[in-house]
Amino acid sequence: MRRTTLDRRSFLRRSVLGASGLALGGCKVFDNATVQGSAMRAVFESASSLTYRTQRLLGGGHSLAREYTRADILQSQHPNGSVLPDSESYQAMARNGFANFELAVTGLVDSPLTLSRESLLAMPARTQITRHDCVEGWSCIAEWTGVPLGQVLEQARPKPNARYVVFHCHDAIERSLAGPVYYYESIDMIDACHPQTILAYGLNGSPLPIANGAPLRVRVERQLGYKMAKYVHTIELVESFSDLGRGKGSYWADRGYEWYAGI
């Protein structure tokens, strides 16, 4: 069964890389793929939806990402995305060692939560050594320690109509006339309750560095790296994406990336 899981992951990864190669080989053809409402973007979104449905059919919510040994950790974890949020509130919290950090759990839950750093550290933790695959083509194996997201959601008691878990982050990716645009990401409830989906606060046996998302980041081990939001301060459960960003479910999905990035 484990061999079947690995073969499936390899097949899906190669399919993604093959599609990327096609796009790069004919970039003029795909110039309008990120344009909202374009025919080419609709094709990509349809393919993404098919990949998502296929993964759920083949792997459901039970297949595990491969886990490695400490001997497989050959380099430090390369940071993806932002490396230092520039907001004064975040930097003040960092100067204080994140002692006053709080995680809010809101939205479609019966019991909204506000969890301190101490509360998160006191919860049962999971440590896993996994590979981070970046959409840019690089990968790193590292050891991550954190709280299984499912445990946090169990305390919050999701409502029956909660379909997605949204992560709101401290890092402003860009500035607009309306102000800073903050990173956000989301996953479905199946991935949220997967045993390898954790809210990580430790990396390779040490506290999570700022460049890697301190004080708290998401690890969604069956998806590409851009799904693993860093600098998380709020988790919101929603039924749809209509009131978030441009309505696609994440900062990068709003800009043409696939919302589901399974491997």
C-alpha positions in Angstrom: 0.0 0.0 0.0 2.8 2.4 0.8 4.4 1.8 -2.7 1.0 2.6 -4.3 0.8 5.9 -2.4 4.3 6.9 -3.5 3.6 5.9 -7.1 0.5 8.0 -7.0 2.3 11.0 -5.6 5.0 10.6 -8.3 2.4 10.5 -11.0 0.7 13.6 -9.8 4.0 15.5 -9.4 5.1 14.5 -12.9 1.8 15.7 -14.3 2.2 19.1 -12.7 5.8 19.4 -14.0 4.7 18.3 -17.4 2.0 20.9 -17.5 4.5 23.5 -16.4 6.9 22.6 -19.1 4.1 22.9 -21.7 3.3 26.4 -20.4 7.0 27.5 -20.5 7.5 26.1 -24.0 4.6 28.1 -25.4 4.5 31.1 -23.1 3.1 33.4 -25.7 0.1 31.2 -26.0 -0.4 31.3 -22.2 0.1 35.0 -21.7 -3.6 35.6 -20.7 -3.8 32.6 -18.4 -3.7 34.9 -15.3 -6.4 37.3 -16.7 -9.6 37.0 -14.8 -12.4 35.6 -17.1 -10.0 34.5 -20.0 -10.7 31.3 -21.8 -7.2 30.0 -21.1 -7.6 30.6 -17.4 -10.9 28.7 -17.5 -9.0 25.7 -19.0 -6.4 25.8 -16.2 -9.1 26.1 -13.5 -10.9 23.1 -15.0 -7.7 21.1 -15.0 -7.1 22.1 -11.4 -10.6 21.0 -10.4 -10.0 17.6 -12.1 -6.7 17.1 -10.3 -8.5 17.8 -7.0 -11.3 15.4 -7.7 -8.9 12.7 -8.9 -6.7 13.0 -5.7 -9.7 12.7 -3.5 -10.9 9.7 -5.4 -7.5 7.9 -5.3 -6.2 9.1 -2.0 -9.1 10.4 0.0 -8.2 11.9 3.3 -6.1 9.0 4.4 -2.9 8.7 2.3 0.2 10.0 3.9 3.1 12.0 2.5 6.4 10.2 2.8 8.4 10.7 6.0 12.2 10.6 6.2 14.9 10.1 8.8 17.2 12.6 10.3 20.0 11.3 8.1 18.1 12.6 5.1 18.3 16.2 6.4 21.2 17.4 4.3 20.7 21.2 4.4 18.9 23.9 6.3 15.3 24.6 5.3 15.3 27.2 2.5 12.7 29.9 3.2 9.8 30.3 0.8 7.9 33.5 0.2 8.4 36.4 2.6 11.3 36.3 5.1 10.3 39.2 7.4 6.9 40.9 7.7 7.5 44.6 7.9 4.5 45.6 10.0 5.4 47.3 13.3 3.1 45.1 15.3 4.8 41.9 14.0 8.3 43.3 14.5 7.4 44.4 18.1 6.1 40.9 18.8 9.3 39.4 17.4 11.5 41.6 19.6 9.6 40.2 22.5 10.3 36.6 21.5 6.6 36.2 20.4 5.7 35.9 24.1 2.4 37.8 23.5 1.5 35.9 20.3 -2.1 34.8 20.1 -3.9 32.6 17.5 -7.5 33.4 16.8 -9.9 30.7 15.5 -13.1 32.3 14.1 -15.8 32.0 11.5 -18.1 29.0 11.3 -17.3 27.5 14.7 -19.4 27.0 17.8 -16.6 27.9 20.1 -14.3 30.7 18.8 -10.8 30.4 20.3 -8.0 32.7 21.3 -4.9 30.5 21.9 -1.7 31.9 23.5 1.7 30.7 22.5 1.9 28.8 25.8 -1.4 27.1 25.1 -0.2 25.9 21.8 3.0 24.6 23.2 1.1 22.7 25.9 -1.0 20.8 23.4 0.0 17.4 22.2 2.5 17.8 19.4 3.5 16.0 16.3 7.0 15.8 14.9 7.5 14.7 11.3 10.4 14.8 8.8 9.0 15.6 5.3 10.0 17.1 2.0 9.0 20.6 1.1 8.4 20.9 -2.7 8.4 24.4 -4.1 6.6 25.3 -7.3 9.9 27.1 -8.3 11.5 23.6 -8.6 13.6 23.2 -5.4 13.0 20.9 -2.5 14.2 20.5 1.1 13.8 17.8 3.7 13.3 19.1 7.3 11.9 18.1 10.7 8.8 20.0 11.7 7.1 20.1 15.1 3.7 21.5 15.9 0.1 21.1 16.9 -2.1 19.0 14.6 -4.6 21.4 13.1 -7.4 18.9 13.7 -6.9 19.2 17.4 -7.4 22.9 17.3 -10.4 22.6 15.1 -11.9 20.0 17.4 -11.8 22.5 20.3 -13.4 25.2 18.1 -16.2 22.8 17.0 -16.8 23.6 13.3 -20.3 24.1 12.2 -21.8 21.7 9.7 -21.6 24.2 6.8 -17.8 24.9 7.3 -16.1 23.7 4.1 -12.7 25.5 4.1 -10.1 26.6 6.6 -8.5 30.0 5.8 -5.2 31.1 7.2 -4.7 34.9 7.6 -1.1 36.0 7.9 1.0 38.9 9.1 3.0 39.4 5.9 1.9 42.1 3.4 2.9 40.8 0.0 2.1 44.0 -1.9 0.7 47.5 -1.4 -2.3 48.9 -3.1 -4.1 52.2 -3.1 -6.4 50.7 -0.4 -3.4 49.7 1.7 -1.3 46.6 2.3 -2.5 43.3 0.8 -1.9 40.5 3.3 -1.1 36.9 2.4 -3.9 34.4 2.9 -4.3 30.7 2.0 -6.9 28.0 2.5 -7.5 24.2 2.4 -10.5 22.0 2.6 -11.7 20.2 5.8 -10.2 16.9 4.6 -6.7 18.3 4.4 -7.2 20.3 7.6 -8.0 17.2 9.6 -5.2 15.1 8.0 -2.8 13.9 10.7 0.2 15.4 8.9 -1.3 18.9 8.7 0.2 20.8 11.6 0.6 24.3 12.9 4.4 24.2 13.1 6.4 26.2 15.7 9.6 24.1 15.6 12.1 23.4 12.8 14.9 20.8 13.0 14.7 20.7 16.8 14.8 24.5 17.4 12.2 27.2 17.5 10.9 28.1 14.1 13.0 30.9 12.6 11.4 34.2 11.5 12.5 33.5 7.9 10.6 30.2 7.9 7.4 31.7 9.4 7.7 32.2 13.1 5.9 32.0 15.4 3.5 29.8 13.5 3.1 28.4 10.0 1.1 25.7 8.4 2.5 22.4 7.1 0.2 20.7 4.5 2.5 17.9 3.5 0.5 16.6 0.5 0.6 20.0 -1.3 3.2 22.3 -2.8 5.0 24.8 -0.6 3.0 27.9 -1.5 0.0 26.3 0.3 1.9 26.3 3.6 1.1 29.8 4.9 3.7 31.5 7.2 3.2 34.1 10.0 -0.4 32.8 10.7 -2.4 34.9 13.2 -6.0 33.9 12.5 -7.7 30.7 11.3 -11.2 31.3 9.8 -13.7 28.6 8.8 -15.9 29.5 5.9 -18.4 28.0 3.5 -17.2 29.8 0.4 -14.5 32.1 -0.8 -16.8 34.8 -2.2 -15.9 37.4 0.5 -12.2 36.7 0.5 -9.7 38.5 -1.8 -10.7 38.0 -5.4 -12.8 35.0 -4.6 -10.4 32.2 -5.5 -9.4 31.0 -2.0 -5.8 32.3 -1.7 -3.4 35.1 -2.6 -1.8 33.1 -5.3 -5.0 31.5 -6.6 -6.3 35.0 -7.0 -3.4 35.6 -9.3 -3.6 32.5 -11.5 -2.1 29.7 -9.5 -4.0 26.5 -8.8 -5.9 26.6 -5.6 -5.4 22.9 -5.1 -1.6 22.1 -5.4 -1.6 18.4 -4.5 1.5 16.3 -5.2 
